[in-house]
Amino acid sequence: MGAPLATAAALGRSRTGRKAVKGVLLALALAVAVVLTPLIAIPFAVAGSATTVAVSDAQAGPVAVGEWGYPLKGSYSTGRGFGWHPVNNCAFCPKDHLGYDMDQPCGATVYAAGPGRVINAGPMPGWGNTVRIDHGGELVTLYGHMAWDSLRVIVGQQVTAGTPLGDEGSTGKSTGCHLHFEVQKSGTAIDPEPFMAALGLPLR
Ligand SMILES: [Zn+2]
């Protein structure tokens, strides 16, 4: 270090020398800035991309409030509600409707409405290709009429709200593509509308 310092000191004694020293110091400052900028910027860039991922994850599934969410993503039209709803010109359709029908185009993804364990993933009489989820406390949700070979869960699997279950279809006693969403308490079907409304997820 002695020689360069001596050189700098020698240069510092002349006007052109001082200019040269200033130039060297400026160059050094620029070099330090070039090296440090990525080190400072990278953590911000990483933090930025992590935020973006979280946002896109939140947008991937249906609207949720706490641990529960809608079984379909986005808007849907409604079919038969819960209770006495005979279907014109359909001899095989049950007149007393045990679920809530939600319509999106054939093939739309059906999602778990809440956390629990899959207790059925396959054909059930009347309901066609069906997933049932046990949420504990003798509460079960059922997703009926899904397309054959579309199920993405298996019996015993743990799911949360927004887990894709399969594709909307028209299997079983159905006259067109729709989701038959059913809620059962202690083995008896209950009206999904007040049930979901109480969770902050009103069905329209
Ligand atoms: Zn139905």
Residues whose N, C-alpha, C, O or C-beta is under 5 A from the ligand:
A	BS01	ZN	G99 Y100 D101 H180
